[in-house]
Amino acid sequence: MTPLGTTEAIEGTEGDGAVVAAVALLRSAERRKRRIDLSLAVATPLSLLALWQVAADLHWVDPRIFTPPLQIARSAGQLISSGTLPSDLVATLARLAVGFAIGAAGGTAVGLLLGVVRPLRAALSPLFTALYAIPQIALLPLLLVIFGIGETAKVLTVVAVTFFVLEINALSAVRHFDPRLVEAGRAYGATRAKMFLHVLLPGSLPAIFTGLRVAIALGLVVITATEFVASNNGLGFLVWNSWQLFEPDQMYVGMATIALLGVALTGVIVAMERVAVPWAHRRHR
Amino acid sequence: MDLLQGPERASGSAEAAALEVRRVSKAFVGRAGQATLALRDVDLSVERGTFVSLIGPSGCGKSTLLRIFGGLEQPSSGEMRSATEQQRGGLPSVAFVFQDYALFPWLSVVDNVAFGLRMAGVGKRERRDRARTWLARMGLAGFERSYPEQLSGGMRQRLSLARAFVTDPDVLLMDEPMAALDAQTRLLLQEDLLKLWEETRKTVVLVTHSLDEALLLGDRVVVMTARPGRIKLDLPVPLPRPRTTSSATGVAFSRMKADLWAALRDEVERSLEHS
């Protein structure tokens, strides 16, 4: 039943040299394949960066537009030591975090509620689905009219996108809940509140986390775009402003930082998911 | 003493009935408004401490009848009586075992077993202790912290049995609990179930598609007609207890199986024509 680890022998074959040798051979072949996969995954982007550097140095491409990687790295060092990059990063991260937290909490709560209360679902679900179809960034001018050029309008764009993604995911989780599990819950005494707390909520967590992963990526897109047009700090502003001042090296630094931020935030969500939903994680092993 | 509680009880008085339905019918209405009659005028009583197998063609309403017995459905007409005693501390007097196990994937093995106890407000320590006892009894000791997805089909159904037995119910309702298992695992689980039943003498209603299983386990086998389901035959099974899987041999067994099939065959053909 339990799979073998990476070193121990199959039970009862210890004395059988041929089997032991064959197992060892298969294991080392498997390890070798995995090493090759890993080195290819690392080597490809590194080679592309090296190619870029060479191409710019030899003027195959225009280095004023395609700033070579080493110069971007120098520029990043300057932006970090001057404090510009850290302060832009903090500004973007704060907007994103506040908007994401509000939108995720609200969207999850409303989605679960709509899943359970049929009249509410009938009244609101079609409306929300229609509103979600509007690109949230298109709301920005309206939000700026209402709230002025403060933090509120910027945060609300993130709230909007996060809310709808979570609302739709949580609602769908409850609507497509395995009816056999609901029935088992009822058969074993889970009444309304207990059914929600002990059956519907834990069973909906995988879909909620899928929503969180999608929403954090979309939230980063929306806050970057918002900062392009309606901000004087943040990573989006850094990229946009560098373009306007024609400092492409700084623009690349901003873009790379946004990309790394996206990877890091997705990693945080995945780590949270592993803690909160260990059973779904194990299933895919 | 155990022998006295065996098949002879099947013809016992009506007062001893743990579950009883009288002229029960059940209709369902689909989303498009189409109505289906699942059960029609069903009379059936299940005496306390007996094992009743329920058999019939697919879609004949066996599961619906089981759900009515368990209070998960209300009959459209007729009455359903349950003489089961409400247990102390709000524990349910009826426990279900489902065909596809219906285990909660987010709960560990031990917490799955303890689910009913938790809903009834039993303290953490006591429910864990009771769950562990039943896990050990079902041969699942050492898997407490695993998740259901990590278990084989046979282990999952044992887990599902432990979840049912741990609440110490008066009545166990089993809906094709072994239908999803391979033939060998099924034999082993039938033996487990025989042993468990002969030790605990719970009132059991078992829905099954297998003639052998129905006869091997049941004190009575009740055959239902094609939809709308009615009772067609109520056959006592006078095989001596304790039984083993080898009880499913011999002339008497074969004759009963032939009788069952004779009653069932027309119904299966009818249900095929309708579908």
Contacts between the chains, C-beta under 8 A, distances in Angstrom:
chain1	res1	chain2	res2	distance
A	1	B	152	7.2
A	180	B	98	6.5
A	180	B	100	6.1
A	180	B	102	4.5
A	181	B	102	5.9
A	181	B	104	6.3
A	183	B	72	6.5
A	183	B	98	7.7
A	183	B	102	6.8
A	184	B	96	7.0
A	184	B	98	6.3
A	184	B	102	3.8
A	184	B	103	7.7
A	184	B	104	7.3
A	185	B	104	7.8
A	186	B	72	6.2
A	187	B	70	6.3
A	187	B	72	6.3
A	187	B	92	7.6
A	187	B	94	7.8
A	187	B	95	7.3
A	187	B	96	4.2
A	188	B	92	6.8
A	188	B	95	7.5
A	188	B	96	7.7
A	188	B	115	5.3
A	188	B	116	4.0
A	188	B	119	5.8
A	188	B	163	7.4
A	188	B	167	7.6
A	189	B	90	7.2
A	189	B	91	7.7
A	189	B	92	5.3
A	189	B	116	5.9
A	189	B	119	3.7
A	189	B	120	5.8
A	190	B	119	5.4
A	194	B	119	5.8
A	198	B	115	7.6
A	198	B	118	7.5
A	198	B	119	7.3
A	199	B	104	7.2
A	202	B	104	7.6
A	202	B	106	4.2
A	202	B	107	7.8
A	203	B	104	7.5
A	203	B	105	7.6
A	203	B	106	6.2
A	205	B	106	7.2
A	277	B	106	7.3
A	278	B	147	7.8
A	279	B	105	5.5
A	279	B	106	5.1
A	279	B	107	7.8
A	279	B	147	4.5
A	279	B	149	6.8
A	280	B	105	7.6
A	280	B	106	7.8
A	282	B	147	5.8
A	282	B	149	6.7
A	282	B	150	6.5
A	283	B	105	7.5
A	283	B	147	7.7
A	283	B	149	4.7
